[in-house]
Amino acid sequence: MKADELFEIRNDKPIVMFNKLIEKTESHFDENMKARLVNMSSAENDCYRLTFDFSEFEDYNKKHEKPNFYDDQQNPSLTWSESKFYPQNKIEIFYIDYESKIDFLQIIPALNMINKPEAPQLKIPEEVEALAWVVDQFEKVLQGEKAANVKDCLLRAHSILAKYEKSGGTSC
């Protein structure tokens, strides 16, 4: 994807997952972390200013942090959230050139569909947690990692769908 293509969909506020190439940017994100692109604007010097909000993925992201910040003894033993660079507002901003290839992230369609206004609104925290677990398991499989039992994933997914259908399609 090119930077201009991401700029076209910026108003959708897509949820993204960063890959290994994020290390080549000026961001503090690590591979497999997630965030929501909340703003993308033109900046000086032929750059886009990318603003990501990771507040809804903070716990998830902490599982993917790498110790690449230096402690008092100059050892790279601290993770981002343990460092003084971790933003309290959970907003990360960095810049890319207009001509940049956006190869450091992927948009996560499943999560973006769930969070669209016309999508079913999950109101019971237990069901939201279950759905997040199912999505997490499928993402692990797509990344080649070992996930939980596929039957468990399907049972949870069917349970969520059954409650949704039973409610007449308004909520779970």
C-alpha positions as CSV (number, residue, x, y, z in Angstrom):
1,M,0.0,0.0,0.0
2,K,1.2,3.5,-0.7
3,A,1.0,6.4,1.7
4,D,-1.7,8.0,-0.5
5,E,-3.9,4.9,-0.2
6,L,-3.7,5.0,3.6
7,F,-4.5,8.7,3.4
8,E,-7.7,7.9,1.4
9,I,-9.1,5.6,4.2
10,R,-7.8,7.7,7.2
11,N,-11.4,8.9,8.0
12,D,-12.5,5.3,8.6
13,K,-10.0,5.2,11.5
14,P,-8.8,1.7,10.7
15,I,-7.3,-0.7,13.2
16,V,-3.8,-1.8,12.2
17,M,-1.3,-4.4,13.2
18,F,2.4,-3.5,12.8
19,N,4.9,-6.0,11.3
20,K,8.7,-6.4,11.6
21,L,9.3,-3.4,9.3
22,I,7.9,-1.0,11.9
23,E,11.4,-1.1,13.3
24,K,12.6,1.0,10.3
25,T,10.3,3.8,11.2
26,E,10.6,6.4,14.0
27,S,7.8,4.7,15.9
28,H,8.0,3.0,19.3
29,F,5.7,0.2,18.2
30,D,7.0,-3.3,18.1
31,E,6.0,-6.1,15.7
32,N,2.5,-7.5,16.2
33,M,1.3,-4.5,18.2
34,K,-2.1,-3.0,17.3
35,A,-3.4,0.6,17.2
36,R,-6.1,2.7,15.6
37,L,-5.1,5.3,13.0
38,V,-7.0,8.3,14.4
39,N,-5.5,11.0,12.2
40,M,-3.3,11.4,9.2
41,S,-2.5,14.8,8.0
42,S,-0.1,16.6,5.7
43,A,2.9,18.0,7.4
44,E,5.8,20.1,6.4
45,N,8.6,18.7,4.2
46,D,6.4,16.5,2.0
47,C,5.4,14.2,4.9
48,Y,2.3,12.8,6.4
49,R,1.8,13.0,10.2
50,L,0.4,9.7,11.4
51,T,-1.5,9.6,14.8
52,F,-2.2,6.3,16.3
53,D,-4.3,5.6,19.5
54,F,-3.4,2.3,21.1
55,S,-5.5,2.7,24.3
56,E,-7.9,-0.1,23.3
57,F,-5.0,-2.5,22.7
58,E,-2.7,-1.5,25.6
59,D,-2.9,-4.9,27.4
60,Y,-2.6,-6.8,24.1
61,N,0.4,-4.7,23.0
62,K,2.3,-5.2,26.3
63,K,2.5,-8.9,25.4
64,H,4.4,-8.0,22.3
65,E,6.9,-5.4,23.7
66,K,10.6,-6.0,23.3
67,P,13.2,-4.8,25.8
68,N,14.9,-2.2,23.6
69,F,15.0,0.8,26.0
70,Y,18.1,1.3,28.1
71,D,18.0,1.2,31.9
72,D,20.3,3.1,34.3
73,Q,23.2,0.7,33.7
74,Q,22.8,1.3,29.9
75,N,21.4,-2.2,29.3
76,P,18.5,-2.6,26.8
77,S,16.3,-4.2,29.4
78,L,13.2,-2.0,29.5
79,T,10.1,-2.3,27.3
80,W,8.4,0.7,25.9
81,S,5.7,0.8,28.7
82,E,8.5,0.7,31.3
83,S,10.4,3.6,29.7
84,K,10.0,7.3,30.1
85,F,8.9,7.5,26.4
86,Y,5.6,5.7,26.9
87,P,2.8,8.2,26.3
88,Q,0.3,8.5,29.2
89,N,-2.4,9.4,26.6
90,K,-1.7,6.3,24.6
91,I,-1.1,8.3,21.4
92,E,1.9,7.6,19.2
93,I,2.8,10.1,16.4
94,F,5.4,9.7,13.7
95,Y,6.0,10.9,10.2
96,I,6.4,9.3,6.8
97,D,7.2,10.7,3.4
98,Y,4.4,11.2,0.9
99,E,6.0,8.7,-1.4
100,S,6.5,6.0,1.3
101,K,5.4,2.5,0.9
102,I,3.2,1.4,3.8
103,D,4.8,-1.9,4.3
104,F,5.2,-1.7,8.1
105,L,1.5,-2.3,8.9
106,Q,-1.6,-4.2,7.8
107,I,-5.2,-3.2,8.2
108,I,-7.1,-5.7,10.2
109,P,-10.5,-6.0,8.4
110,A,-12.2,-8.3,11.0
111,L,-11.7,-5.8,13.8
112,N,-12.6,-2.9,11.6
113,M,-15.9,-4.5,10.6
114,I,-16.8,-5.2,14.3
115,N,-16.2,-1.5,15.2
116,K,-18.2,0.0,12.3
117,P,-21.5,1.7,13.4
118,E,-23.6,-0.6,11.2
119,A,-22.0,-3.7,12.7
120,P,-23.7,-5.6,15.6
121,Q,-23.0,-3.8,18.8
122,L,-21.7,-6.2,21.5
123,K,-22.8,-4.9,24.8
124,I,-22.0,-7.7,27.2
125,P,-18.3,-7.5,28.3
126,E,-18.1,-11.3,28.4
127,E,-19.1,-11.5,24.8
128,V,-16.7,-8.8,23.7
129,E,-13.9,-10.6,25.5
130,A,-14.8,-13.9,23.9
131,L,-14.9,-12.4,20.5
132,A,-11.5,-10.7,21.0
133,W,-10.2,-14.1,22.1
134,V,-11.5,-15.7,18.9
135,V,-10.0,-13.0,16.7
136,D,-6.6,-13.3,18.6
137,Q,-6.5,-17.1,18.0
138,F,-7.2,-16.6,14.3
139,E,-4.5,-13.9,14.0
140,K,-2.0,-16.3,15.6
141,V,-2.8,-19.0,13.1
142,L,-2.4,-16.5,10.2
143,Q,1.0,-15.5,11.6
144,G,2.1,-19.1,11.8
145,E,1.9,-19.3,15.6
146,K,0.3,-22.1,17.6
147,A,-3.2,-21.1,18.7
148,A,-5.6,-22.7,21.1
149,N,-7.8,-25.6,20.0
150,V,-9.7,-24.7,16.8
151,K,-12.8,-26.4,18.2
152,D,-12.8,-24.1,21.2
153,C,-12.5,-21.1,18.8
154,L,-15.5,-22.3,16.8
155,L,-17.6,-23.1,19.8
156,R,-17.0,-19.6,21.2
157,A,-17.8,-18.0,17.8
158,H,-21.0,-20.1,17.4
159,S,-22.0,-19.1,20.9
160,I,-21.6,-15.4,20.1
161,L,-23.5,-15.8,16.8
162,A,-26.3,-17.7,18.5
163,K,-26.8,-15.0,21.2
164,Y,-26.8,-12.4,18.4
165,E,-29.4,-14.2,16.4
166,K,-31.5,-14.9,19.5
167,S,-31.6,-11.2,20.3
168,G,-33.1,-10.5,16.9
169,G,-29.8,-9.1,15.5
170,T,-29.5,-6.1,17.8
171,S,-26.9,-7.2,20.4
172,C,-25.5,-10.3,22.0
